[in-house]
Amino acid sequence: MPASTTGTVSPCPLSTDERGTPPPSPGTLAYSLTLPGSPASAGIARAATRVVLQAHGLADMTDAAVQVVAELVACACRLTPDSEVYMSLRYRDGGLRVILYDGHPCHTHPRLAAACDTRRRAALRVLGCVVRACEGEWGFGEAREPGGGTRMWAVVPWPGARGYAGVG
């Protein structure tokens, strides 16, 4: 880019002015994390979730949210131990949305697909109990991402998570 007569022009200016950055709040909670498909990843995801919820004023959701995250990450890592998993945390419409992508492809043969879905559903039994107790939703299916695999998700409403923790 050519220099102007009053100084150089940068296509990507750096700013040290933090006044334009909103403070953490529930509405600004939006984080993504790529984790290795190893058993240690569930602990890392739990710790990150605790910190994120605390920073965004949602500490009273921690018990339910950490359990949901741990169950989803553990399941993904069990089914794709030699791969990475992608976790997304977002707060929208009064609830925490947790999405996990793993590299386990959906099977084309109907019996294999049914057996795999049964295995995944069994691995997520505790998750189902927590989400139901919070009056949320959960599920899994084929990932629509370019790499394929499986997408698992859970929505934990804030009031339900507070009730799960025995708060108010």
C-alpha positions in Angstrom: 0.0 0.0 0.0 1.5 3.4 -0.9 2.4 5.8 1.9 0.3 8.9 2.3 1.8 12.3 2.6 1.1 12.4 6.3 2.4 9.0 7.2 2.2 5.3 6.3 -1.1 3.5 5.9 -1.4 0.1 7.5 -4.1 -2.3 6.4 -4.3 -3.9 9.9 -3.8 -1.2 12.5 -3.0 -2.3 16.1 -4.9 -0.6 18.8 -4.1 -0.4 22.5 -7.4 1.3 23.2 -9.5 -1.2 25.1 -12.5 1.1 25.5 -14.1 -0.6 22.5 -13.8 -4.0 24.0 -16.9 -5.0 26.0 -16.2 -6.6 29.4 -16.9 -10.3 29.7 -20.6 -11.0 30.1 -22.8 -13.9 29.3 -23.5 -12.4 25.9 -19.9 -12.3 24.9 -19.1 -15.9 25.8 -17.8 -17.5 22.6 -14.8 -19.8 22.8 -13.4 -22.7 20.7 -10.8 -25.2 21.5 -9.1 -28.0 19.6 -8.0 -30.8 21.9 -6.0 -34.0 21.3 -8.0 -37.2 21.4 -6.5 -38.3 24.7 -7.9 -39.0 28.2 -6.3 -35.8 29.6 -8.4 -33.6 27.2 -11.5 -34.0 29.4 -9.7 -32.5 32.3 -8.4 -29.6 30.2 -11.8 -28.9 28.8 -13.3 -28.9 32.3 -10.8 -26.5 33.6 -11.2 -24.2 30.6 -15.0 -24.3 31.0 -14.7 -23.3 34.7 -12.5 -20.3 33.9 -14.7 -19.2 31.0 -18.0 -19.4 33.1 -16.4 -17.5 36.0 -15.1 -14.8 33.7 -18.5 -14.3 32.1 -20.5 -14.1 35.3 -22.0 -17.6 34.9 -20.3 -19.4 37.8 -23.6 -20.7 39.0 -23.8 -22.9 35.8 -20.5 -24.6 36.5 -21.6 -27.9 38.0 -23.9 -28.8 35.1 -21.7 -27.3 32.3 -18.5 -28.9 33.5 -20.2 -32.3 33.6 -21.7 -31.8 30.1 -18.3 -30.8 28.7 -16.5 -33.7 30.3 -19.0 -36.2 29.0 -18.9 -34.9 25.5 -15.1 -34.6 25.4 -14.6 -38.1 26.9 -16.9 -39.7 24.4 -15.3 -37.9 21.5 -11.8 -38.9 22.6 -12.9 -42.5 23.2 -14.3 -42.8 19.7 -11.4 -41.0 18.0 -8.3 -41.5 20.1 -5.8 -40.9 17.3 -7.4 -37.6 16.2 -8.2 -34.2 17.5 -11.6 -33.0 18.7 -13.0 -29.5 18.4 -15.1 -28.0 21.2 -17.2 -24.8 21.0 -18.7 -23.0 24.0 -21.3 -20.3 23.2 -23.9 -18.5 25.4 -27.0 -17.7 23.4 -30.7 -17.3 24.1 -30.4 -18.0 27.8 -28.3 -21.2 27.6 -24.8 -22.5 27.2 -24.4 -24.3 23.9 -21.6 -26.9 23.8 -20.7 -28.5 20.5 -18.1 -31.2 20.0 -16.8 -32.4 16.6 -14.9 -35.6 16.4 -13.4 -37.4 13.4 -15.5 -40.6 13.7 -17.3 -40.9 10.4 -21.0 -41.9 10.2 -21.3 -45.4 8.8 -23.1 -46.0 5.5 -24.2 -49.5 6.3 -27.5 -49.3 8.3 -26.5 -52.0 10.9 -23.1 -50.5 11.6 -24.6 -47.0 11.9 -27.2 -48.3 14.3 -24.6 -50.1 16.4 -22.4 -47.1 16.5 -25.2 -44.8 17.5 -26.2 -47.2 20.3 -22.6 -47.2 21.5 -22.4 -43.4 21.4 -25.8 -43.0 23.1 -24.7 -45.4 25.9 -21.4 -43.4 26.4 -23.5 -40.3 26.8 -26.0 -41.7 29.3 -24.8 -39.4 32.1 -24.8 -36.4 29.8 -28.5 -37.2 29.0 -29.4 -37.3 32.7 -27.7 -33.9 33.4 -29.2 -32.2 30.4 -32.7 -33.5 31.2 -32.3 -32.4 34.8 -31.5 -28.9 33.4 -34.4 -29.0 31.0 -32.0 -28.7 28.1 -31.5 -30.6 24.8 -28.7 -32.8 23.4 -28.0 -34.9 20.4 -25.5 -36.1 17.8 -25.3 -36.7 14.1 -23.2 -36.3 11.0 -20.9 -33.3 11.0 -21.6 -31.0 8.1 -18.0 -29.8 8.2 -15.6 -30.5 5.3 -13.7 -33.1 7.3 -16.8 -35.1 8.1 -17.1 -37.0 11.4 -19.7 -36.6 14.1 -21.2 -33.5 15.7 -22.4 -33.8 19.3 -24.1 -31.0 21.1 -25.9 -30.0 24.3 -27.8 -26.9 25.3 -27.9 -26.2 29.0 -30.4 -23.4 30.0 -29.1 -21.0 32.7 -32.1 -21.5 35.0 -31.9 -25.3 34.7 -28.2 -25.3 35.5 -28.8 -23.1 38.5 -31.4 -25.5 39.7 -29.1 -28.5 39.1 -26.5 -26.8 41.3 -29.2 -26.0 44.0 -28.9 -22.2 43.4 -32.0 -20.0 43.7 
